[in-house]
Amino acid sequence: MVPSRRFLYCVLGCALTGILVYFFPSIREAWLATAMVLCTLAIVDATLVVHPSKIAVERQLQGVWPVGHWQNVSLKIHNNSLLPLRINVFDDYPTNWTLEGLPHQSKITAGAFIQITYRVLPNLRGDAEFGLPHIRVDSQFGFWQKTHRIGTCSTVKVFPDFSKLLGHTLAATDRRSATAGVIRKRRRGEGTDFRQLREYREGDSQRSIDWKATARHQKPITREFQEERDQQVIFLLDTGRRMLSKDGDTSHFDHALNAVISLSFIAQKQGDAVGLLAFGGDNRWISPHKGRIGLDRMLSGVYDLHASEVAPDYTLAANALLTKLRKRAFVVLITNLRDEDDQAMRTACEYISTKHLVMCASLREKSLDTALTAPVERFTDALRYAATLHYLQQRSDAIKRLGIRSTHLIDIAPEQLSMALVNRYLDIKESGQL
């Protein structure tokens, strides 16, 4: 418990008045009486401070939030005492989040409650902790203030912003939106899994005609196929130090995670199982599952996944993946390739390719493209341009040394990764390569 400003001002006024007693002795008795009254009131007021057991605080918030969106948090404060309360409230919200609406000052009558609502902006995925709220209570005469930590701690799960991803992935599922970057290349009815027999329609390939059914029905009958289902899409996600690179406010790892979620959504809509093996800094295995269960397991398994300052071991990751997977799968390796990684990367890809279909996606820094398009006006600009070209050439040579077919290799800017992976996945599904 600490003295309030009101009490300090009273003490200061009493002290200044005491100086006047030296020059005007006649006011000595009045001054002493005032000082005694002030001390008595301060002692009595200290005993009237409401005990924390008479105060109850409830925090109300959603358990799951999207990153980068304002969210409301409510604090309901109950006064269970027989005296009114004057309080100042401040909540223990997660560090580095943006806050609006606190601190809050209010008065609560005896036996009543108030509800305070404030807003926070989560800026990082993962589990976030709200500590005990800070409640500063004023004494009845306002001479003292006492701060209590009352209530309970709360944990929220901050997920990636799916609202931005679903717009693209839904368009990809329909495969009708050219503006979204998703292209439909094959005609209706083409695929590798038999679906049904139907009447021949203009434009159908003659190779799809079922001649036995045609003879039986005395009219042209066509076999209709659909894309293969019941397959596995496994993400091999690098969580090492290179994925910490940023283009703007979003790291390469967050772009990669968005791509993983987007393709997982598409794959489960196509009837495939999705799984993930994270390697490098945070090692994590999510076994493949189909349908909504597989997508939910993916979302809950990666929302708190982050890259760290650890060098990735591609060979170790390949060995770990092969020990976990028995059924043939489409493996999507997402990393940020460097020229010194070519041998380790090639060994890992060749090892996985003995049983699975592998596609490698390497994230390229957007600053490299910016440096190439920037005007060259000075000598330093020419040096930057030449160094960028040299680096990109080394990177291109390293990618060629991997020996992976161009259709199974993507070297791309991070923000374009989601649509590129979706397009390649749909191409592979339609071609029947699995």
GIQUI-V118251 format. One record per residue. N is the residue number from 1. RES is the residue in one small letter. PSI is psi in radians with two decimals (NA if undefined). NEAR is the number of other C-alpha atoms within 8 Angstrom. Layout:
BEGIN
((N:RES:PSI:NEAR) (N:RES:PSI:NEAR))
END
This chain:
BEGIN
((1:m:2.32:6) (2:v:2.65:6) (3:p:2.56:9) (4:s:3.01:10) (5:r:-0.64:7) (6:r:-0.78:8) (7:f:-0.70:12) (8:l:-0.68:9) (9:y:-0.69:8) (10:c:-0.74:9) (11:v:-0.72:8) (12:l:-0.73:8) (13:g:-0.69:8) (14:c:-0.68:11) (15:a:-0.73:8) (16:l:-0.63:8) (17:t:-0.56:9) (18:g:-0.50:9) (19:i:-0.61:8) (20:l:-0.45:8) (21:v:-0.56:12) (22:y:-0.65:7) (23:f:-0.44:6) (24:f:1.45:8) (25:p:-0.36:7) (26:s:-0.36:6) (27:i:0.18:8) (28:r:-0.80:9) (29:e:-0.71:7) (30:a:-0.66:7) (31:w:-0.74:12) (32:l:-0.67:8) (33:a:-0.72:8) (34:t:-0.74:9) (35:a:-0.69:9) (36:m:-0.71:8) (37:v:-0.74:8) (38:l:-0.77:9) (39:c:-0.71:8) (40:t:-0.80:8) (41:l:-0.69:9) (42:a:-0.71:11) (43:i:-0.79:8) (44:v:-0.73:8) (45:d:-0.61:14) (46:a:-0.57:10) (47:t:-0.28:6) (48:l:0.02:8) (49:v:2.23:12) (50:v:2.33:10) (51:h:2.50:6) (52:p:-0.39:8) (53:s:-0.30:5) (54:k:0.04:9) (55:i:2.33:12) (56:a:2.41:12) (57:v:2.26:11) (58:e:2.27:9) (59:r:2.30:11) (60:q:2.13:8) (61:l:2.83:7) (62:q:2.62:6) (63:g:-0.35:7) (64:v:2.24:8) (65:w:2.62:11) (66:p:2.50:11) (67:v:2.51:13) (68:g:0.23:9) (69:h:2.41:8) (70:w:2.41:8) (71:q:2.55:8) (72:n:2.45:9) (73:v:2.31:11) (74:s:2.42:11) (75:l:2.10:11) (76:k:2.09:12) (77:i:2.10:11) (78:h:2.36:11) (79:n:1.77:15) (80:n:0.19:10) (81:s:3.12:10) (82:l:0.10:6) (83:l:2.64:7) (84:p:2.74:11) (85:l:2.41:14) (86:r:2.12:11) (87:i:2.72:12) (88:n:2.27:11) (89:v:2.37:12) (90:f:2.29:10) (91:d:2.66:11) (92:d:1.46:9) (93:y:2.87:8) (94:p:2.53:8) (95:t:2.48:4) (96:n:0.02:5) (97:w:2.70:10) (98:t:2.40:7) (99:l:2.46:9) (100:e:2.36:7) (101:g:-0.02:8) (102:l:2.70:9) (103:p:2.81:8) (104:h:2.36:9) (105:q:2.36:8) (106:s:2.98:7) (107:k:2.36:8) (108:i:2.18:12) (109:t:2.88:10) (110:a:2.31:11) (111:g:0.13:9) (112:a:-3.09:9) (113:f:2.81:10) (114:i:2.76:8) (115:q:2.19:8) (116:i:2.31:8) (117:t:2.26:9) (118:y:3.00:11) (119:r:2.53:11) (120:v:2.68:12) (121:l:1.78:12) (122:p:2.34:13) (123:n:0.19:8) (124:l:2.38:7) (125:r:2.80:13) (126:g:-2.98:10) (127:d:2.31:9) (128:a:2.43:9) (129:e:2.24:10) (130:f:2.15:11) (131:g:-2.97:10) (132:l:2.34:11) (133:p:2.61:13) (134:h:2.10:12) (135:i:1.95:12) (136:r:2.07:11) (137:v:2.30:14) (138:d:2.52:13) (139:s:2.97:15) (140:q:-0.66:10) (141:f:-0.07:7) (142:g:0.30:11) (143:f:-0.37:15) (144:w:2.72:16) (145:q:2.38:13) (146:k:2.28:10) (147:t:2.30:9) (148:h:2.65:9) (149:r:1.83:8) (150:i:2.54:12) (151:g:-2.65:10) (152:t:2.80:9) (153:c:2.68:8) (154:s:2.54:8) (155:t:2.31:9) (156:v:2.62:11) (157:k:2.09:12) (158:v:1.97:16) (159:f:2.86:14) (160:p:2.77:9) (161:d:1.69:9) (162:f:-0.35:8) (163:s:-0.60:6) (164:k:-0.55:7) (165:l:-0.65:11) (166:l:-0.54:9) (167:g:-0.72:8) (168:h:-0.72:11) (169:t:-0.59:12) (170:l:-0.69:9) (171:a:-0.63:12) (172:a:-0.61:13) (173:t:-0.76:8) (174:d:-0.53:7) (175:r:0.79:10) (176:r:-0.18:9) (177:s:1.82:11) (178:a:-0.49:8) (179:t:-0.38:5) (180:a:-0.15:9) (181:g:0.11:7) (182:v:2.17:14) (183:i:2.27:9) (184:r:2.12:6) (185:k:-0.42:5) (186:r:2.75:6) (187:r:2.89:5) (188:r:2.44:4) (189:g:-0.15:7) (190:e:2.47:11) (191:g:-2.82:12) (192:t:-0.31:11) (193:d:2.26:9) (194:f:2.38:9) (195:r:-0.94:8) (196:q:2.94:7) (197:l:2.48:8) (198:r:2.97:8) (199:e:2.59:8) (200:y:2.39:9) (201:r:2.66:5) (202:e:2.30:4) (203:g:-0.26:4) (204:d:2.55:8) (205:s:2.47:6) (206:q:-0.43:5) (207:r:-0.36:4) (208:s:-0.02:9) (209:i:2.28:12) (210:d:1.84:10) (211:w:-0.56:8) (212:k:-0.79:6) (213:a:-0.60:9) (214:t:-0.77:12) (215:a:-0.64:8) (216:r:-0.66:6) (217:h:-0.09:8) (218:q:0.55:6) (219:k:2.72:7) (220:p:2.22:12) (221:i:2.32:14) (222:t:2.46:12) (223:r:2.21:12) (224:e:2.31:12) (225:f:2.82:12) (226:q:2.92:11) (227:e:2.62:11) (228:e:2.49:11) (229:r:-3.12:8) (230:d:0.65:8) (231:q:3.12:12) (232:q:2.36:13) (233:v:2.03:15) (234:i:2.24:13) (235:f:2.25:14) (236:l:1.70:13) (237:l:2.15:11) (238:d:2.19:13) (239:t:0.42:17) (240:g:-3.01:16) (241:r:-0.51:13) (242:r:-0.40:7) (243:m:-0.05:13) (244:l:-0.19:11) (245:s:2.57:10) (246:k:2.46:9) (247:d:1.69:10) (248:g:-2.37:5) (249:d:-0.18:5) (250:t:2.29:8) (251:s:2.81:12) (252:h:-0.60:13) (253:f:-0.69:12) (254:d:-0.66:8) (255:h:-0.74:13) (256:a:-0.70:12) (257:l:-0.68:9) (258:n:-0.71:11) (259:a:-0.69:12) (260:v:-0.79:10) (261:i:-0.72:11) (262:s:-0.86:14) (263:l:-0.57:12) (264:s:-0.70:12) (265:f:-0.77:10) (266:i:-0.79:13) (267:a:-0.73:12) (268:q:-0.47:15) (269:k:-0.51:9) (270:q:0.00:7) (271:g:0.22:11) (272:d:2.74:14) (273:a:2.53:15) (274:v:2.47:18) (275:g:3.04:15) (276:l:2.48:14) (277:l:1.98:13) (278:a:2.37:13) (279:f:2.80:15) (280:g:-1.79:12) (281:g:-1.06:13) (282:d:1.84:12) (283:n:2.20:9) (284:r:2.42:8) (285:w:2.21:8) (286:i:1.92:10) (287:s:2.57:7) (288:p:2.37:12) (289:h:2.70:10) (290:k:2.87:13) (291:g:-2.75:11) (292:r:-0.58:7) (293:i:-0.76:8) (294:g:-0.71:14) (295:l:-0.73:14) (296:d:-0.70:8) (297:r:-0.65:9) (298:m:-0.80:14) (299:l:-0.82:10) (300:s:-0.33:7) (301:g:-0.31:9) (302:v:-0.10:8) (303:y:-0.49:12) (304:d:0.31:10) (305:l:2.34:9) (306:h:2.66:7) (307:a:2.73:13) (308:s:3.02:10) (309:e:1.11:7) (310:v:2.46:9) (311:a:2.32:8) (312:p:2.58:11) (313:d:1.76:9) (314:y:-0.69:9) (315:t:-0.76:10) (316:l:-0.69:7) (317:a:-0.71:11) (318:a:-0.75:12) (319:n:-0.74:9) (320:a:-0.68:8) (321:l:-0.76:9) (322:l:-0.50:9) (323:t:-0.35:7) (324:k:-0.40:6) (325:l:2.26:8) (326:r:-0.72:6) (327:k:2.53:5) (328:r:2.43:11) (329:a:2.83:12) (330:f:1.90:13) (331:v:2.17:12) (332:v:1.89:12) (333:l:2.09:12) (334:i:2.13:13) (335:t:-3.04:12) (336:n:1.71:9) (337:l:2.50:9) (338:r:2.81:8) (339:d:-0.48:10) (340:e:-0.12:6) (341:d:-0.04:9) (342:d:-0.74:13) (343:q:-0.83:9) (344:a:-0.70:10) (345:m:-0.74:11) (346:r:-0.74:11) (347:t:-0.77:9) (348:a:-0.78:12) (349:c:-0.71:10) (350:e:-0.66:8) (351:y:-0.79:9) (352:i:-0.63:12) (353:s:-0.24:9) (354:t:-0.38:6) (355:k:-0.45:6) (356:h:2.87:10) (357:l:2.13:11) (358:v:2.38:12) (359:m:2.31:11) (360:c:2.26:11) (361:a:2.05:13) (362:s:2.23:12) (363:l:2.23:14) (364:r:2.35:10) (365:e:2.30:11) (366:k:-0.46:9) (367:s:-0.46:7) (368:l:-0.78:9) (369:d:-0.66:8) (370:t:-0.70:8) (371:a:-0.59:10) (372:l:-0.55:9) (373:t:-0.15:6) (374:a:2.53:6) (375:p:2.49:5) (376:v:1.84:8) (377:e:-0.43:6) (378:r:3.02:6) (379:f:-0.68:7) (380:t:-0.59:6) (381:d:-0.69:10) (382:a:-0.69:10) (383:l:-0.76:8) (384:r:-0.75:9) (385:y:-0.79:11) (386:a:-0.71:8) (387:a:-0.66:8) (388:t:-0.77:11) (389:l:-0.74:9) (390:h:-0.75:8) (391:y:-0.78:8) (392:l:-0.59:8) (393:q:-0.75:8) (394:q:-0.69:9) (395:r:-0.74:11) (396:s:-0.72:8) (397:d:-0.69:9) (398:a:-0.68:13) (399:i:-0.70:10) (400:k:-0.61:8) (401:r:-0.25:9) (402:l:-0.46:10) (403:g:0.35:7) (404:i:2.41:7) (405:r:2.57:6) (406:s:-0.51:6) (407:t:-0.28:6) (408:h:0.37:10) (409:l:2.29:11) (410:i:2.17:11) (411:d:1.84:8) (412:i:2.74:10) (413:a:2.55:10) (414:p:-0.71:12) (415:e:-0.24:6) (416:q:0.01:8) (417:l:-0.75:14) (418:s:-0.91:14) (419:m:-0.59:12) (420:a:-0.75:9) (421:l:-0.71:10) (422:v:-0.80:13) (423:n:-0.78:10) (424:r:-0.69:10) (425:y:-0.80:8) (426:l:-0.66:8) (427:d:-0.78:9) (428:i:-0.68:10) (429:k:-0.79:11) (430:e:-0.47:12) (431:s:-0.24:8) (432:g:0.45:10) (433:q:-0.40:5) (434:l:NA:9))
END
